[in-house]
Amino acid sequence: MLAASVLSDSALEHYRGGFENPGMFAPLASAALALAGAARAARRPARPASPLPFGAACAVGAAGLGFHVYNVLRRPGGLSWANLFYAAPLGAPAALSLAGLLGLAAGKVGRGAPTLARLPRGRALGLLTAAGLAGTSLEAALLHFRGAYHNPAMWLPVSLPPVGAALLAASATRPPAASPRLERLAQVWLAATAWLGVAGVALHARGIARQMGGWRNWSQNVLSGPPLPAPPSFTALALAGRAALALGPSARQGRDGTQREAA
């Protein structure tokens, strides 16, 4: 889901930029390969997915972040609010790398690996997802600040996901016996964050409809209006956070002592 969001968003933004740099095709191809790899792994869970498309997504995202930082700094004024508002967005390539990391983590979990990056897999995935939620919310805060928060609903993606990220990180790092209530609260908050991503698409569609010409002038308004593919990234990360909690050490134990994981 995160790869699909990045693919759609990058396609719109880079099309708006006229693909003036051939490197602007790279995130589209990388996100598409990551999406295809994830779909293949979902269809055949018994067969290990290749890590290559997800590793490529991490690399392309890191390179894209460097290009976007360069794009901001080379403009007149350098690191300024105007350039952060209207230059290449810094959060977009980071989301591609995050999609690649989640794909790599899913592959290891599917193979039964007990740890990720030398941490218990639930804790590692929880911390990674919490950081992604916080970063995505920061990107939304920047763009909604550009829009002057003219709609009170614009405060939701900058208030709800950060709390979910904090609850997720706290639940992932606490001992399991000390955090059953915290984990339940985190699950509920992440569920609300997932629905926020769905509602965000509807609100962005309404924002496009309110522009001159509305959806009749979709070829222009989809490019200039609020981005439709952006809100689903909250849904994707919230689902990943719930999966991290299900993989945590507080998951119920089976009779034979093995961990019984939530679906």
Secondary structure, DSSP 4 states (H G I P E B T S, - for coil): -HHHHHHHHHHHHHHHTTT-SGGGGHHHHHHHHHHHHHHHHHH-TTSPPPSHHHHHHHHHHHHHHHHHHHHHHTSTTSS-HHHHHHS--SHHHHHHHHHHHHHHHHHHHHTT-SEETTEEHHHHHHHHHHHHHHHHHHHHHHHHHHTTT-SGGGGHHHHHHHHHHHHHHHHHHS-GGG-HHHHHHHHHHHHHHHHHHHHHHHHHHHHHHTSTTGGGGHHHHHHHSS-TTSTHHHHHHHHHHHHHHHTSTTSPB-TTS-B----
